[in-house]
Amino acid sequence: MKAIQVFEPGGVEKLLLVDVPEPVPGEGQAVVRIAAIGVNYIDTYFRTGLYKSETPISIGMEAAGVVTATGPGVTEVKAGDRVAYCMERGSYAEYASVAAWRLVKMPDGMAFETAAAAMLQGMTAHYLAHSTYALGPSDTALVHAAAGGTGLLLVQMAKMRGARVIGTTSTAGKAALARGAGADEVILYTEKDFEAEVGRLTGGRGVDVVYDSVGASTFLKSLGCLRPRGMMVTFGNASGPVPAIEPLLLSQKGALFLTRPILTYYAANREELLRRASDVLGWIVSGKLNLRIHRAYQLREAAQAHLDLESRTTSGKLLLIP
């Protein structure tokens, strides 16, 4: 079968399409014939070596497809089931062997592309808005990259929970998308200082929470956007990893809270996984949550997908099709 692997961390030229043996399911595993693959920033972190892994590095954390075989002890799925999953590396491939407890059966009629686009970013937005900082009608949230794949979903979920949302984007076109998702205010960070604008929009109070997937270029100024005892949620590194800070800075900025969550710890067992996935996929089916797919590429075009993602010119989800 064909798969993308990285034999030496580096640029997009390190993404190589290779022939590898078709996987055989082990204890508690199921083999999925992949129909659509989600592209995420975490894939670039493994490619570049920001996240360490032994070589050859298997790339990809999200996909949807059909179960073709199951290993001993599997009760969650059976051959022929249409499933989606995330949080297991190796999805840039025609087949993948996946822990069966992480496989979610797709709603009837849902396209593989939709399911593959929804799992990682959808459940990330879910835990951010519902668990990391459980938003309510009295809260104001600042969402960076509000027109990105996760950002558009997070804005919608924040509005479902009644919060006021201030988003940041780089262009007028992206600002329109963020407003279409429900953002109350959108700041073009390329034209205005977002820290000053947040102060103006909140009457100097600051926001209750900042959701920041951008990282290095926004982190310190984001701290200045928070009210006293507000929460800084840094969950991505699109502009590079956040630099080291002294804990004393948090007290100087208003006794702030700082967390660096990842989905693994917010979908840590099957019950929690199914609860979040059921909400996300159900909301999409009902039309309550709109999912934007920016572009689908062929598997062999993975390098171009990474280039486009890292350019931060896309809006919505990128997919690969085997």
C-alpha positions, 0 to 999 in steps of 0.5 A, a space after each residue: 500500500 501507499 503511505 507518506 513517511 518522513 525519514 529525516 525531519 525537515 521541510 515539506 520535501 521530506 514527505 515521501 510517498 512510499 510502499 509499505 506492507 498493509 497492516 495486520 490488526 493486533 490485539 484490540 486493533 482494527 484495520 481501516 481502509 482510508 477514504 479521507 484524511 484530515 490535515 492538521 498542524 500537528 502533522 507539521 510538528 512531527 514532520 519538522 521534528 518539533 515533536 520528536 519521533 523515531 524514524 521513519 515517522 508516520 504522519 497524520 492523526 485523523 481519517 475516515 474509512 471502512 473497517 476491513 479487519 479486526 484483531 482479537 478482543 475487539 468489540 467496538 466495531 466490525 468489518 464493514 463499519 464506516 468509521 472516523 478517528 483521530 489521535 493515532 498517527 499514520 493516517 497519511 496512508 491507504 490503510 491504517 491499524 487503529 486502536 478500536 476504542 478510538 474508532 467512532 461509527 459515522 452517522 448514516 449518510 455522512 460523507 467520509 470527507 465530512 467525518 475526516 474533517 470533523 474529528 480532531 478539530 471538532 473535538 478540540 473546539 468541544 473540549 476548549 469551549 466545554 471543559 478547559 474553560 466552560 463558557 457561559 453567557 457572562 463570558 467574553 472569549 478571544 479566539 485567535 485564527 478565528 477563520 481557521 479550521 478549529 477557529 470557525 468551529 470554536 466560534 460556533 460552539 462558543 456562541 452555542 454556549 451564549 458567550 461573546 466572541 472576539 476573533 482575530 484574522 489576517 484579512 477581510 475575507 477571513 473576517 467575513 467567515 468568522 462573522 458568518 460563524 457568529 463572531 461578535 467582533 473581528 480584529 484584523 491583526 494585520 491592521 490593528 494592535 489586537 491587544 489595544 482593540 480588545 481593551 477598547 471592545 471590553 471597556 478596559 476589562 479584558 476577556 475572560 479567556 483567550 484561545 490561542 492556537 498561533 503561539 509565539 507571535 501572539 502569546 505575550 500580547 494575549 496575556 495583556 488581553 485578559 481580565 484579572 484571574 482570566 485564563 490563557 489557553 495556548 493550544 497550538 504553535 502555528 507561528 512557532 512554540 511559545 517561549 519560556 516565561 517566568 510564573 511571576 509574569 502571571 501574577 503581574 498580569 493579574 493572577 492569571 491562569 495558564 494551561 496548555 491542553 491537548 485532545 489526548 487528555 480530554 478524550 482519554 477514554 471511550 466514554 469521553 471520546 464518544 460523548 464529544 464525537 457524538 455532539 460534534 457529528 450530531 450537530 453537523 448532521 442537524 445543521 447546528 454546526 457548519 463545517 468548512 472544507 477549504 480544499 482536498 488534495 491527493 495523497 501524493 500532494 501532501 507536501 503542497 497541503 503542508 505548504 498551504 497550511 503553514 502559509 496561514 492563507 487557508 480557511 477551514 479544513 484541508 484533506 488528503 484523499 488516498 
